[in-house]
């Protein structure tokens, strides 16, 4: 299980840096290795010294503008489910690279993991707005999920907007079964 998480983290980091956020899009599907760990164990994991996190923090202290180290640190916090630290780290990135769309997707993922769906929705909307035309191809899965999440949150308050978002979701990811179900529900 731990080896799978390390591989997923490496893939996540590489994809985030080089291809926008392609592999990061379905992080909710790939970061499930510790979903069955009791909450008490998770808390212990976040308070234990982590040599990777400690090294990255020192690296960032030495160079506060090292965006590669900041991405690695945010990802490391996510790996140990330290959502508050991950969010704080992603927010640091937003001051350094405010136009970098993957950071908004990352923030949305963290908010969603924290069960803060309103802020997750806002971050997904920022992500949608921040994706540049040249990033569209590499970001299709992420855009599909982002539009799906926004549609899901809007379904009760603004059905017409929800329909627009779910249509865009299916444009980017036509095989998303959950998006298809929501689309059918919104047609009723």
Backbone torsions as a table, in degrees:
resi	resn	phi	psi	omega
1	UNK	NA	-43.5	-178.6
2	UNK	-65.2	-39.8	178.8
3	UNK	-61.3	-40.5	178.8
4	UNK	-62.0	-40.6	179.2
5	UNK	-65.1	-41.1	179.3
6	UNK	-63.2	-44.3	178.8
7	UNK	-62.7	-45.1	178.9
8	UNK	-61.7	-39.4	179.3
9	UNK	-65.1	-43.0	179.1
10	UNK	-63.0	-44.8	178.5
11	UNK	-62.3	-42.2	-179.6
12	UNK	-60.1	-48.5	-177.8
13	UNK	-64.2	-47.8	-179.4
14	UNK	-60.7	-46.4	-179.1
15	UNK	-64.9	-41.1	-178.8
16	UNK	-63.7	-41.4	-179.0
17	UNK	-72.2	-41.5	-170.1
18	UNK	-101.7	-23.4	-175.3
19	UNK	-126.7	31.6	-178.4
20	UNK	78.4	-110.8	179.7
21	UNK	-140.0	33.4	-174.2
22	UNK	-53.5	-57.1	-176.3
23	UNK	-77.2	-19.1	-178.2
24	UNK	-73.7	-19.7	-174.5
25	UNK	-56.4	-39.0	-177.7
26	UNK	-109.0	38.7	179.0
27	UNK	-57.3	-31.9	178.6
28	UNK	-63.4	-19.8	176.3
29	UNK	-90.8	-28.4	-174.0
30	UNK	-97.4	-22.4	-179.8
31	UNK	-100.3	72.1	178.1
32	UNK	-128.8	10.2	-174.6
33	UNK	-61.2	-33.0	-177.3
34	UNK	-110.0	18.9	-177.6
35	UNK	-62.3	-23.7	-178.5
36	UNK	-96.7	5.9	179.7
37	UNK	-80.0	131.2	179.1
38	UNK	-58.1	149.9	-177.0
39	UNK	-57.6	-35.8	-179.9
40	UNK	-62.1	-40.8	179.6
41	UNK	-65.9	-42.1	179.1
42	UNK	-59.4	-43.1	-178.8
43	UNK	-63.3	-41.4	178.2
44	UNK	-61.4	-41.2	-179.3
45	UNK	-61.2	-34.8	-177.2
46	UNK	-79.9	-19.7	-179.3
47	UNK	-95.5	-15.8	177.1
48	UNK	-71.5	145.4	176.4
49	UNK	-59.4	131.9	178.3
50	UNK	-118.3	113.1	-175.1
51	UNK	-61.6	-33.5	179.2
52	UNK	-66.5	-47.8	179.7
53	UNK	-63.1	-44.1	179.9
54	UNK	-60.8	-43.5	179.7
55	UNK	-64.5	-41.5	179.6
56	UNK	-66.4	-39.3	177.8
57	UNK	-61.8	-41.2	177.7
58	UNK	-65.5	-40.7	178.8
59	UNK	-61.4	-40.9	-179.4
60	UNK	-73.3	-34.0	174.7
61	UNK	-59.9	-40.7	-179.9
62	UNK	-70.4	-33.8	179.7
63	UNK	-142.0	89.7	-176.9
64	UNK	-62.1	-13.7	-180.0
65	UNK	-100.8	13.2	-179.9
66	UNK	-78.8	88.3	-174.7
67	UNK	-63.7	-33.1	178.5
68	UNK	-63.5	-43.3	179.1
69	UNK	-67.7	-35.3	179.4
70	UNK	-65.9	-41.8	177.2
71	UNK	-62.6	-44.6	178.8
72	UNK	-62.0	-39.6	-179.9
73	UNK	-66.7	-45.9	178.6
74	UNK	-59.3	-42.1	179.3
75	UNK	-65.7	-39.9	178.2
76	UNK	-63.8	-40.7	176.1
77	UNK	-62.8	-40.9	177.7
78	UNK	-61.9	-40.1	-179.5
79	UNK	-59.5	-34.3	179.3
80	UNK	-97.8	9.2	177.7
81	UNK	58.7	36.4	172.6
82	UNK	-92.2	79.7	-170.6
83	UNK	-64.9	-38.8	-179.4
84	UNK	-63.4	-44.4	179.1
85	UNK	-68.2	-37.4	177.5
86	UNK	-62.4	-45.3	-179.8
87	UNK	-63.1	-44.8	178.6
88	UNK	-59.8	-39.7	-179.7
89	UNK	-68.6	-43.4	177.0
90	UNK	-63.1	-34.7	178.5
91	UNK	-66.7	-32.9	173.9
92	UNK	-61.3	-39.3	178.6
93	UNK	-62.3	-34.7	-177.3
94	UNK	-66.4	-24.0	175.4
95	UNK	-79.8	-29.3	-179.8
96	UNK	-84.7	-40.9	-177.9
97	UNK	-132.8	70.7	-174.7
98	UNK	-64.6	-17.9	-180.0
99	UNK	-97.8	4.3	-177.0
100	UNK	-85.1	103.9	-172.6
101	UNK	-58.6	-38.5	-178.0
102	UNK	-57.5	-27.1	-179.4
103	UNK	-67.4	-33.0	178.4
104	UNK	-72.1	-36.5	175.4
105	UNK	-64.3	-40.7	179.2
106	UNK	-64.0	-43.5	177.3
107	UNK	-61.3	-43.1	179.4
108	UNK	-60.2	-43.4	178.9
109	UNK	-59.8	-43.3	-179.6
110	UNK	-65.9	-46.7	177.3
111	UNK	-57.8	-43.2	179.9
112	UNK	-62.4	-41.2	178.1
113	UNK	-64.7	-29.2	178.4
114	UNK	-83.9	0.5	-178.4
115	UNK	67.3	25.2	177.4
116	UNK	-101.7	78.3	-172.0
117	UNK	-69.2	-30.0	179.5
118	UNK	-66.0	-46.4	177.0
119	UNK	-69.5	-32.7	176.0
120	UNK	-61.4	-44.8	178.5
121	UNK	-59.1	-46.3	179.9
122	UNK	-62.5	-40.1	179.8
123	UNK	-68.5	-38.7	175.8
124	UNK	-63.7	-37.9	177.3
125	UNK	-64.4	-40.1	176.1
126	UNK	-63.0	-41.1	178.6
127	UNK	-60.1	-48.5	-179.7
128	UNK	-56.5	-44.5	-178.6
129	UNK	-70.3	-28.3	-174.5
130	UNK	-86.1	-17.6	-178.6
131	UNK	-65.9	124.8	-179.1
132	UNK	-84.5	153.7	-179.2
133	UNK	-52.6	-37.8	-179.9
134	UNK	-72.2	-11.7	178.5
135	UNK	-97.1	-7.2	-174.2
136	UNK	-54.8	-49.1	-176.1
137	UNK	-60.1	-44.7	-178.4
138	UNK	-74.3	-15.0	-174.0
139	UNK	-108.4	10.1	-173.4
140	UNK	-56.1	-49.8	-178.3
141	UNK	-61.5	-44.0	179.7
142	UNK	-64.4	-43.7	178.0
143	UNK	-63.1	-40.0	177.2
144	UNK	-58.7	-46.0	-179.6
145	UNK	-69.0	-42.8	-178.9
146	UNK	-59.2	-46.8	178.1
147	UNK	-64.1	-38.3	177.5
148	UNK	-60.2	-47.8	-177.7
149	UNK	-62.6	-44.1	179.2
150	UNK	-62.5	-43.6	178.1
151	UNK	-60.7	-43.3	179.5
152	UNK	-58.8	-43.9	-179.2
153	UNK	-70.6	-28.2	-177.4
154	UNK	-88.6	-12.3	-171.1
155	UNK	-54.8	-31.5	-178.5
156	UNK	-93.2	-24.5	-175.4
157	UNK	-101.9	-30.1	-177.9
158	UNK	-149.2	82.0	-173.5
159	UNK	-60.2	-36.3	-179.3
160	UNK	-66.9	-43.8	175.8
161	UNK	-63.4	-40.5	178.7
162	UNK	-60.0	-41.7	178.5
163	UNK	-62.3	-40.7	178.8
164	UNK	-64.0	-43.1	-179.7
165	UNK	-67.6	-39.1	-178.6
166	UNK	-70.2	-32.9	176.0
167	UNK	-64.2	-42.0	177.7
168	UNK	-66.3	-39.5	178.4
169	UNK	-57.1	-47.0	-178.5
170	UNK	-71.8	-23.3	173.8
171	UNK	-66.5	-42.3	-178.3
172	UNK	-81.0	-31.9	-177.7
173	UNK	-141.3	77.3	-173.6
174	UNK	-66.4	-13.3	-178.1
175	UNK	-99.2	6.3	-179.3
176	UNK	-72.7	107.4	-175.8
177	UNK	-61.4	-39.9	-179.9
178	UNK	-65.9	-39.8	178.1
179	UNK	-65.8	-38.0	177.6
180	UNK	-63.4	-42.0	179.1
181	UNK	-63.0	-44.1	179.9
182	UNK	-65.5	-38.5	177.4
183	UNK	-59.3	-46.3	178.3
184	UNK	-62.7	-41.5	179.4
185	UNK	-62.9	-41.2	-178.1
186	UNK	-70.0	-21.9	178.6
187	UNK	-75.8	-17.3	-177.2
188	UNK	-72.0	NA	NA
